[in-house]
Amino acid sequence: MRQAHRLLAPLLLIGLLIFACESRSAWEGRYVGPPGQDPAGKVALTLQAGGKGQWTAEQESTPLRWEERGGAIWLHLKIGGVMVAQPLPAQQALTLELPGVGALTLRKAQP
C-alpha cells in the first residue's frame, strides 16, 4: 500500500502541473485604436483566454469568439458576421479592413 502511495503522489503532481499550465496565446490582451484617429470612432478589442472576447465600438459592445487560423485572427461576433484581423507582430498590433470604413489598426494596450 505504501509503495502505491509513493507512485501515485508524483503522478498526481504531474497531473496538477499539466492542468495549471494553461496555454496562452501571445495575442491575448486588450487592443485599442489611436485616440481620435479611428475611422470607426473609439474602438477596442479584448481577446481573452479560451477564445472568448469583446468588440467595443463607440458605446456599443458585443461578445465574440476568436481563433488563430492561417496566420490571421478570426473574430466571430455574437451578433453575426466574421472579421479577420491580420497580426503585425513587430508592432504588437492587429489590422482589420472594415466595410465602409477602411483599414483600422489596433495596438496592444499595456496592462
C-alpha positions in Angstrom: 0.0 0.0 0.0 2.8 2.4 0.9 4.5 1.7 -2.4 1.3 2.6 -4.3 1.2 6.0 -2.5 4.8 6.7 -3.5 3.9 6.0 -7.1 0.6 7.9 -7.0 2.0 11.1 -5.5 4.4 12.0 -8.4 1.6 11.2 -10.9 -0.8 13.5 -9.2 1.8 16.3 -9.1 2.5 15.9 -12.8 -1.3 16.0 -13.5 -1.8 19.1 -11.5 1.1 20.9 -13.2 -0.3 20.0 -16.6 -3.7 21.4 -15.8 -2.1 24.5 -14.1 0.0 25.3 -17.2 -2.7 27.0 -19.3 -1.6 27.6 -22.9 -1.7 31.3 -23.5 -1.7 32.9 -26.9 0.6 35.9 -27.4 -2.4 37.7 -28.9 -4.5 37.7 -25.7 -5.0 41.2 -24.3 -6.7 44.5 -25.0 -6.3 46.4 -28.3 -7.2 50.0 -28.9 -7.0 52.4 -31.8 -5.1 55.7 -31.7 -7.0 58.3 -29.7 -9.1 60.5 -32.1 -7.8 58.8 -35.2 -10.0 55.8 -35.6 -12.1 56.0 -38.8 -14.8 54.0 -37.0 -14.8 56.1 -33.8 -13.5 54.8 -30.5 -12.8 51.0 -31.0 -11.4 48.4 -28.6 -10.9 44.7 -28.9 -10.3 42.3 -26.0 -9.0 38.8 -26.6 -9.3 36.6 -23.6 -8.2 33.1 -22.8 -10.3 30.2 -24.1 -11.2 32.0 -27.4 -13.6 34.5 -25.8 -13.5 38.2 -26.3 -15.3 41.6 -26.6 -15.6 44.1 -29.5 -16.5 47.6 -28.5 -17.2 50.4 -31.0 -18.3 53.8 -29.6 -20.7 52.9 -26.7 -21.8 49.5 -28.1 -20.2 46.2 -27.2 -20.7 42.7 -28.4 -19.2 39.4 -27.2 -17.2 37.3 -29.7 -15.2 34.1 -30.1 -11.8 34.3 -31.6 -9.3 31.8 -33.1 -5.9 31.8 -34.8 -6.3 30.4 -38.3 -3.9 30.5 -41.2 -1.8 33.2 -39.6 -4.8 35.5 -39.0 -7.1 36.2 -36.1 -10.7 35.3 -36.9 -13.3 37.2 -34.8 -16.7 35.6 -34.8 -19.2 38.2 -33.5 -22.2 37.0 -31.4 -24.4 39.4 -33.4 -23.3 37.6 -36.6 -20.5 38.0 -39.0 -16.8 37.4 -39.0 -13.9 39.8 -39.1 -10.4 38.7 -40.0 -7.6 40.6 -38.3 -4.0 40.5 -39.7 -1.4 40.4 -37.0 1.5 42.8 -37.0 3.8 41.1 -34.5 6.6 43.6 -34.6 4.1 46.4 -33.6 2.0 44.2 -31.2 -0.9 45.3 -33.3 -3.8 43.9 -35.4 -5.1 45.4 -38.6 -8.7 45.0 -39.9 -10.5 46.1 -43.1 -13.9 47.4 -42.1 -16.5 47.7 -44.8 -17.4 51.3 -45.5 -14.6 52.5 -43.1 -11.3 51.1 -44.4 -8.2 49.9 -42.6 -8.2 50.0 -38.8 -5.1 49.3 -36.8 -5.5 48.4 -33.1 -2.4 48.3 -30.9 -2.0 46.2 -27.8 -2.6 48.3 -24.7 -0.1 47.9 -21.8 -1.6 46.1 -18.8 
